[in-house]
Amino acid sequence: MEILYFDTLESTQTYLIEQLKSQKLTAPIAVVAKEQTAGIGSRDNRWEGGEGNLFFSFAVNLDDLPEDLPLNSVSIYFSFVMKEVLSEYAEDVWLKWPNDLYCFKGKIGGTITKKIDNILLCGMGINLQKNENSYEALNLNIQADFLLKSYFQALENSPTWKQVFSKYAIEFERSKVCFAHIQGEYKSLQSAILREDGSLIIDNKRVYSLR
């Protein structure tokens, strides 16, 4: 995975989308910024922050994803792999369905994915040392670049969806005390049933996790 480094970008995701659409960059490619001034989160929320945190986006070809990975659950997949990496350096890191990373009871990061033609784009923000975006921080004394390379190494090991899901299915119980924005509503996950494709059954309706 080629990685492009920037001191400051409004949004790594916006920049990468523009470069892909203009064909100035091609997948696989990653963009990382020391500072992000107008980062994009779920539901058009902003995810900003200064140097010392990790802000990056990457693009991969759909054909390079695990064959058994449901596209509607790529947020779970990419987020959980990061959770596994972070767990080597921090206690009690877990994934709230489908794309929010938590440490104990505080949100410290999140993932957003987008499909563009035959490319899957993933953006991620992790508060390692500071929390300028009103969320919590891990307060880890590790370099963002080191974490990024550890993450891509984990992805290169190509865990299957089955491998990731088997671990996440156990951890999902923690999400049941939470609420999630689902189809424009803020819903409790207390009675949600997690299906093998990463979707949920809530009020007898299937809800997918694409973010």
C-alpha positions in Angstrom: 0.0 0.0 0.0 1.5 3.3 -1.1 1.1 6.0 1.6 1.0 9.8 0.8 1.8 12.1 3.8 0.5 15.6 4.3 1.0 18.1 7.1 -2.6 19.5 6.8 -5.6 18.6 4.8 -9.2 19.6 5.2 -10.2 16.0 4.9 -8.2 12.9 3.8 -11.3 11.4 2.4 -12.4 14.4 0.4 -8.8 14.7 -1.0 -8.6 11.1 -1.9 -12.0 11.0 -3.6 -11.1 14.1 -5.7 -7.8 12.5 -6.8 -9.4 9.2 -7.6 -12.1 10.8 -9.7 -9.6 12.9 -11.6 -7.5 9.7 -12.1 -4.5 11.4 -10.5 -4.3 8.5 -8.0 -5.3 4.9 -8.4 -6.1 2.2 -5.8 -4.5 0.8 -3.7 -3.5 4.1 -2.1 -3.6 5.7 1.3 -3.5 9.4 2.4 -2.6 10.5 5.9 -2.5 14.0 7.4 -0.9 15.2 10.6 -3.8 17.7 11.0 -7.3 17.5 9.6 -9.4 20.7 9.7 -12.7 19.5 8.2 -12.7 15.7 8.5 -15.9 13.8 7.6 -17.6 11.4 10.0 -20.8 9.5 9.9 -24.0 11.4 9.0 -21.8 14.4 7.8 -20.4 15.0 11.3 -17.0 16.6 11.5 -13.9 14.8 12.8 -11.1 17.3 13.3 -7.9 17.3 15.2 -4.2 18.2 15.4 -0.9 16.6 15.2 -0.4 13.5 17.4 -3.6 11.8 16.3 -4.2 9.5 13.3 -6.3 10.7 10.4 -6.2 8.7 7.2 -8.1 7.4 4.2 -7.3 4.6 1.9 -8.7 3.0 -1.3 -8.7 -0.6 -2.4 -10.2 -2.4 -5.4 -13.2 -4.4 -4.6 -11.5 -7.5 -6.1 -8.8 -7.2 -3.4 -11.3 -7.6 -0.5 -11.8 -11.0 1.1 -14.2 -13.0 -1.0 -16.5 -13.7 1.9 -16.8 -10.0 3.0 -20.3 -8.6 2.7 -20.0 -5.1 1.3 -22.6 -3.8 3.7 -20.3 -4.8 6.6 -17.0 -3.3 5.4 -17.2 -0.7 8.2 -17.3 -3.5 10.8 -14.4 -5.3 9.1 -12.0 -2.4 8.8 -12.9 -1.1 12.2 -12.5 -4.4 14.0 -9.1 -4.9 12.4 -8.0 -1.5 13.8 -9.5 -2.5 17.2 -7.3 -5.6 17.3 -4.2 -3.5 16.5 -5.1 -0.9 19.2 -5.7 -3.6 21.7 -2.0 -4.4 21.6 -1.3 -1.0 23.2 -4.4 0.0 25.1 -6.8 -1.6 27.5 -10.4 -2.2 26.9 -10.7 -1.0 23.3 -13.9 -2.3 21.6 -16.1 -1.7 18.6 -19.6 -0.4 19.0 -21.8 -1.5 16.0 -21.0 -0.8 13.3 -18.1 1.8 13.1 -17.3 3.5 16.4 -14.2 2.7 18.4 -14.4 3.0 22.1 -12.0 2.8 25.0 -13.9 1.8 28.2 -16.9 4.1 27.9 -15.5 6.9 25.7 -15.5 7.1 21.9 -11.9 7.5 20.6 -12.3 6.9 16.9 -14.5 6.0 14.0 -14.7 4.7 10.5 -16.6 5.7 7.4 -16.7 3.8 4.1 -17.8 4.7 0.6 -18.0 2.7 -2.7 -17.0 4.5 -5.8 -17.4 2.4 -8.9 -15.1 -0.6 -8.4 -13.2 1.0 -5.5 -13.9 0.8 -1.8 -12.8 3.9 0.2 -12.3 3.9 3.9 -11.6 6.9 6.2 -10.6 6.6 9.8 -9.9 8.9 12.7 -8.3 7.9 16.0 -7.6 10.2 18.9 -4.3 8.9 20.1 -3.1 11.8 22.3 -5.6 14.7 22.0 -9.3 15.2 21.7 -9.9 18.4 19.9 -13.0 17.0 18.4 -15.0 16.6 21.7 -14.3 12.9 21.9 -12.0 11.0 24.3 -8.4 10.1 23.6 -6.3 7.0 24.2 -3.4 9.0 25.5 -1.0 6.6 23.9 2.7 7.4 23.5 3.0 5.8 20.1 3.5 7.5 16.7 0.6 7.7 14.4 2.7 6.5 11.5 3.8 3.4 13.4 0.1 2.6 14.2 -0.8 3.2 10.5 1.8 0.8 9.2 0.8 -1.8 11.9 -2.8 -1.5 10.7 -1.9 -2.0 7.0 0.3 -5.0 7.9 -2.7 -6.5 9.7 -4.9 -6.0 6.6 -2.2 -7.5 4.4 -2.5 -10.6 6.4 -6.0 -10.8 4.8 -8.2 -12.0 7.6 -11.4 -13.4 6.2 -14.8 -12.0 7.2 -15.5 -15.3 9.0 -12.4 -14.8 11.1 -13.3 -11.2 12.0 -16.9 -11.9 12.6 -16.3 -14.9 14.9 -14.5 -12.5 17.3 -16.8 -9.5 16.8 -19.9 -11.6 17.5 -18.7 -12.1 21.0 -17.9 -8.5 21.5 -21.2 -7.3 20.1 -22.8 -7.9 23.5 -21.2 -4.6 24.6 -23.1 -2.7 21.9 -26.4 -3.8 23.5 -26.2 -1.1 26.1 -25.8 1.5 23.4 -27.9 3.4 20.9 -27.2 3.8 17.2 -28.4 6.0 14.4 -30.4 3.8 12.2 -32.3 5.1 9.1 -32.6 8.5 10.7 -33.6 7.3 14.1 -31.7 6.9 17.4 -32.5 3.3 18.3 -31.5 1.1 21.3 -29.5 -2.0 20.5 -30.6 -3.8 23.6 -32.8 -6.3 21.7 -30.9 -6.3 18.5 -29.9 -9.7 17.0 -26.6 -9.8 15.1 -26.7 -11.8 11.9 -23.7 -13.5 10.2 -23.5 -10.9 7.5 -23.1 -8.1 10.1 -26.6 -6.9 9.8 -29.0 -6.5 12.7 -32.6 -7.6 13.3 -34.4 -4.8 15.2 -38.1 -4.8 15.6 -38.3 -7.7 13.1 -36.6 -5.6 10.5 -33.1 -6.2 9.0 -30.7 -3.2 9.3 -27.4 -3.1 7.4 -24.2 -1.6 8.8 -22.9 0.3 5.8 -21.5 3.7 6.9 
